[in-house]
Amino acid sequence: MFYVATGRDMVYQWKSQMWIFVVLSYKRLELPAQTLVYGEFANEIFGTEPNQVIKKAFYIIDALFLGGKDVRNVHYTQR
């Protein structure tokens, strides 16, 4: 999924040919304004039973714009 941030926790997702505001159930994801990344939300499991803890994580797979800077022409390993 493509995600774009307009600043802090104002995050939008590209879905069905339109940008949809993502209502986050937690306030720990903050991206700089003018940021466009390709990523996904996933659950991370820590510990072993019966003390397992599941936390939500956001993995950035690739970036197009970071803080208004166009990084499309920067090598993938340097983004």
Backbone as a printed PyTorch tensor [residue, N CA C, xyz], in Angstrom:
tensor([[[  0.8350,  -1.1890,   0.0000],
         [  0.0000,   0.0000,   0.0000],
         [  0.8720,   1.2420,   0.0000]],

        [[  0.4280,   2.2730,  -0.6840],
         [  1.1110,   3.5550,  -0.6430],
         [  0.5160,   4.4020,   0.4620]],

        [[  1.4000,   5.0620,   1.2170],
         [  0.9760,   5.9440,   2.2860],
         [  1.6080,   7.3050,   2.0730]],

        [[  0.8690,   8.3530,   2.3680],
         [  1.3880,   9.7100,   2.2770],
         [  1.0720,  10.4200,   3.5840]],

        [[  1.9930,  11.2640,   4.0040],
         [  1.7990,  12.0080,   5.2460],
         [  1.8200,  13.4980,   4.9410]],

        [[  0.8780,  14.2120,   5.5440],
         [  0.8420,  15.6590,   5.3900],
         [  1.4140,  16.3340,   6.6240]],

        [[  1.9260,  15.5470,   7.5280],
         [  2.5400,  16.0920,   8.7410],
         [  2.0450,  15.3860,   9.9740]],

        [[  2.9870,  14.9990,  10.8240],
         [  2.7280,  14.3150,  12.0850],
         [  1.9040,  13.0520,  11.8770]],

        [[  0.7000,  12.9620,  12.4430],
         [ -0.0690,  11.7280,  12.3230],
         [ -1.1830,  11.8160,  11.2830]],

        [[ -1.1020,  12.7840,  10.3730],
         [ -2.0620,  12.9030,   9.2820],
         [ -1.5940,  11.9930,   8.1430]],

        [[ -2.0380,  10.7410,   8.1690],
         [ -1.5760,   9.7240,   7.2380],
         [ -2.7370,   9.2850,   6.3510]],

        [[ -2.4510,   9.1820,   5.0450],
         [ -3.4520,   8.7570,   4.0710],
         [ -2.9590,   7.5180,   3.3440]],

        [[ -3.9080,   6.6750,   2.9050],
         [ -3.5920,   5.4430,   2.2060],
         [ -4.2330,   5.4800,   0.8230]],

        [[ -3.4930,   5.0120,  -0.2050],
         [ -4.0210,   4.9340,  -1.5670],
         [ -4.8090,   3.6400,  -1.6850]],

        [[ -6.1200,   3.7610,  -1.8900],
         [ -6.9900,   2.5930,  -1.9430],
         [ -8.1480,   2.8680,  -2.8920]],

        [[ -8.3840,   1.9600,  -3.7990],
         [ -9.4980,   2.0670,  -4.7580],
         [ -9.4580,   3.3820,  -5.5280]],

        [[ -8.2990,   3.7370,  -6.0480],
         [ -8.1130,   4.9140,  -6.8820],
         [ -8.3410,   6.2420,  -6.1680]],

        [[ -8.1790,   6.2630,  -4.8400],
         [ -8.3290,   7.5170,  -4.1040],
         [ -7.5310,   7.4610,  -2.7990]],

        [[ -7.2310,   8.6330,  -2.2380],
         [ -6.5400,   8.7300,  -0.9530],
         [ -7.5670,   8.6800,   0.1580]],

        [[ -7.3700,   7.8030,   1.1210],
         [ -8.2760,   7.6410,   2.2540],
         [ -7.5070,   7.9430,   3.5340]],

        [[ -8.0950,   8.7710,   4.3920],
         [ -7.4710,   9.0980,   5.6750],
         [ -7.4170,   7.8500,   6.5420]],

        [[ -6.2540,   7.5510,   7.1090],
         [ -6.0740,   6.3830,   7.9670],
         [ -6.2630,   6.8180,   9.4120]],

        [[ -7.2790,   6.2590,  10.0520],
         [ -7.5070,   6.5370,  11.4700],
         [ -6.6750,   5.5370,  12.2550]],

        [[ -5.6640,   6.0390,  12.9330],
         [ -4.7660,   5.1760,  13.6800],
         [ -5.3110,   4.9460,  15.0730]],

        [[ -5.3180,   3.6920,  15.4940],
         [ -5.8080,   3.3800,  16.8370],
         [ -4.7380,   3.6690,  17.8870]],

        [[ -3.6030,   4.1000,  17.4410],
         [ -2.4990,   4.4460,  18.3220],
         [ -1.8350,   5.6870,  17.7530]],

        [[ -1.1700,   6.4340,  18.5500],
         [ -0.5870,   7.7080,  18.1030],
         [  0.9320,   7.6470,  18.0600]],

        [[  1.4930,   6.5170,  17.7060],
         [  2.9440,   6.3950,  17.7110],
         [  3.5520,   6.5310,  16.3250]],

        [[  2.7540,   6.5770,  15.2790],
         [  3.2810,   6.7410,  13.9270],
         [  3.1800,   8.2090,  13.5310]],

        [[  4.3260,   8.8210,  13.3450],
         [  4.3810,  10.1970,  12.8700],
         [  5.4010,  10.2640,  11.7550]],

        [[  4.9790,  10.7710,  10.6210],
         [  5.8590,  10.9300,   9.4730],
         [  6.0140,  12.4160,   9.1760]],

        [[  7.1470,  12.8340,   8.6210],
         [  7.3170,  14.2500,   8.2710],
         [  6.3240,  14.6630,   7.1840]],

        [[  5.9830,  15.9310,   7.1520],
         [  5.1010,  16.4510,   6.1050],
         [  5.7490,  16.2210,   4.7480]],

        [[  4.9300,  16.1040,   3.7130],
         [  5.3560,  15.9030,   2.3240],
         [  6.1870,  14.6340,   2.1750]],

        [[  5.7020,  13.5510,   2.7840],
         [  6.3680,  12.2610,   2.7090],
         [  5.4520,  11.2680,   2.0030]],

        [[  6.0080,  10.5430,   1.0420],
         [  5.2630,   9.5230,   0.3180],
         [  6.0890,   8.2470,   0.3370]],

        [[  5.5600,   7.2070,   0.9980],
         [  6.2820,   5.9500,   1.1360],
         [  5.3780,   4.7850,   0.7500]],

        [[  6.0220,   3.6720,   0.4090],
         [  5.3300,   2.4160,   0.1630],
         [  5.6450,   1.5270,   1.3550]],

        [[  4.6290,   1.0710,   2.0620],
         [  4.8660,   0.2730,   3.2530],
         [  3.6400,  -0.5100,   3.6590]],

        [[  3.7610,  -1.1880,   4.7860],
         [  2.6420,  -1.9890,   5.2730],
         [  2.6370,  -2.0290,   6.7890]],

        [[  1.4500,  -2.2010,   7.3480],
         [  1.2950,  -2.4040,   8.7730],
         [  1.3520,  -3.9020,   9.0550]],

        [[  1.9720,  -4.2780,  10.1580],
         [  2.0860,  -5.6860,  10.5320],
         [  2.1010,  -5.8060,  12.0460]],

        [[  1.8260,  -6.9990,  12.5220],
         [  1.9160,  -7.2900,  13.9500],
         [  3.2640,  -7.9280,  14.2290]],

        [[  3.9300,  -7.4810,  15.2830],
         [  5.1760,  -8.0880,  15.7390],
         [  4.8950,  -8.7880,  17.0610]],

        [[  5.4130, -10.0050,  17.1870],
         [  5.2030, -10.7840,  18.4010],
         [  6.5220, -10.8580,  19.1560]],

        [[  6.4930, -10.4520,  20.4090],
         [  7.6700, -10.4620,  21.2740],
         [  7.4640, -11.4500,  22.4090]],

        [[  8.5240, -12.1480,  22.7880],
         [  8.4790, -13.0510,  23.9340],
         [  7.9170, -14.4130,  23.5870]],

        [[  7.8170, -15.2340,  24.6150],
         [  7.2690, -16.5750,  24.4570],
         [  6.0310, -16.7080,  25.3220]],

        [[  5.2140, -17.6760,  24.9830],
         [  3.9930, -17.8800,  25.7620],
         [  4.3510, -18.2170,  27.1950]],

        [[  3.6460, -17.8490,  28.1620],
         [  2.3970, -17.0970,  28.1540],
         [  2.5990, -15.5850,  28.2260]],

        [[  3.8180, -15.1150,  28.0430],
         [  4.1160, -13.6890,  28.1960],
         [  4.2700, -12.9670,  26.8620]],

        [[  3.6520, -13.4660,  25.8120],
         [  3.7840, -12.8270,  24.5030],
         [  3.0990, -11.4720,  24.4630]],

        [[  3.7410, -10.5630,  23.7660],
         [  3.1950,  -9.2290,  23.5710],
         [  3.1300,  -8.9850,  22.0660]],

        [[  1.9900,  -8.5360,  21.5850],
         [  1.8180,  -8.2330,  20.1730],
         [  1.7780,  -6.7230,  20.0150]],

        [[  2.6580,  -6.1920,  19.1680],
         [  2.6990,  -4.7540,  18.9030],
         [  2.5340,  -4.4990,  17.4190]],

        [[  1.8940,  -3.4040,  17.1060],
         [  1.6880,  -3.0000,  15.7190],
         [  2.9420,  -2.2950,  15.2290]],

        [[  3.3540,  -2.5910,  13.9870],
         [  4.5470,  -1.9730,  13.4040],
         [  4.2280,  -1.5130,  11.9870]],

        [[  4.9520,  -0.5040,  11.5360],
         [  4.8290,  -0.0310,  10.1570],
         [  6.1720,  -0.2050,   9.4860]],

        [[  6.2130,  -1.0070,   8.4430],
         [  7.4470,  -1.2790,   7.7020],
         [  7.4540,  -0.4650,   6.4180]],

        [[  8.4710,   0.3720,   6.2440],
         [  8.6280,   1.1240,   5.0040],
         [  9.4230,   0.2590,   4.0370]],

        [[  8.8340,  -0.0200,   2.8950],
         [  9.4710,  -0.8480,   1.8730],
         [ 10.2730,   0.0170,   0.9070]],

        [[  9.7180,   1.1550,   0.5450],
         [ 10.4030,   2.0720,  -0.3560],
         [  9.8600,   3.4740,  -0.1200]],

        [[ 10.6090,   4.4650,  -0.5550],
         [ 10.2030,   5.8650,  -0.3810],
         [ 10.3010,   6.5950,  -1.7090]],

        [[  9.3820,   7.5270,  -1.9420],
         [  9.4160,   8.3780,  -3.1200],
         [  9.7820,   9.8010,  -2.7330]],

        [[  9.1660,  10.3040,  -1.6660],
         [  9.4630,  11.6360,  -1.1470],
         [  9.6320,  11.5390,   0.3610]],

        [[ 10.6650,  12.1620,   0.8800],
         [ 10.9060,  12.2030,   2.3150],
         [ 11.0550,  13.6540,   2.7380]],

        [[ 10.0840,  14.1530,   3.4800],
         [ 10.1280,  15.5370,   3.9400],
         [ 10.1860,  16.5360,   2.8050]],

        [[  9.5410,  16.2350,   1.6840],
         [  9.5250,  17.1310,   0.5310],
         [ 10.6840,  16.9210,  -0.4290]],

        [[ 11.6470,  16.0850,  -0.0580],
         [ 12.7970,  15.8300,  -0.9230],
         [ 12.5100,  14.6180,  -1.8110]],

        [[ 12.6690,  14.7860,  -3.1190],
         [ 12.4460,  13.7140,  -4.0790],
         [ 13.6200,  12.7370,  -4.0220]],

        [[ 13.3540,  11.5010,  -3.6070],
         [ 14.4140,  10.4960,  -3.4910],
         [ 14.2400,   9.3590,  -4.5070]],

        [[ 13.4070,   9.5720,  -5.5200],
         [ 13.1650,   8.5280,  -6.5130],
         [ 14.4130,   8.1810,  -7.3090]],

        [[ 15.3220,   9.1310,  -7.4960],
         [ 16.5280,   8.8820,  -8.2720],
         [ 17.7210,   8.4860,  -7.4080]],

        [[ 17.5100,   8.3730,  -6.1100],
         [ 18.5700,   7.9470,  -5.1920],
         [ 18.5600,   6.4190,  -5.1580]],

        [[ 19.7350,   5.8040,  -5.1340],
         [ 19.8170,   4.3450,  -5.1170],
         [ 19.0350,   3.7870,  -3.9380]],

        [[ 18.3960,   2.6400,  -4.1570],
         [ 17.5110,   2.0270,  -3.1610],
         [ 18.1880,   1.8430,  -1.8060]],

        [[ 19.4400,   1.4200,  -1.7840],
         [ 20.1190,   1.1740,  -0.5060],
         [ 20.4240,   2.4670,   0.2560]],

        [[ 20.3870,   3.6020,  -0.4070],
         [ 20.6630,   4.8870,   0.2460],
         [ 19.3950,   5.6080,   0.6900]],

        [[ 18.2460,   5.1250,   0.2530],
         [ 16.9900,   5.7710,   0.6660],
         [ 16.6830,   5.4200,   2.0870]]])
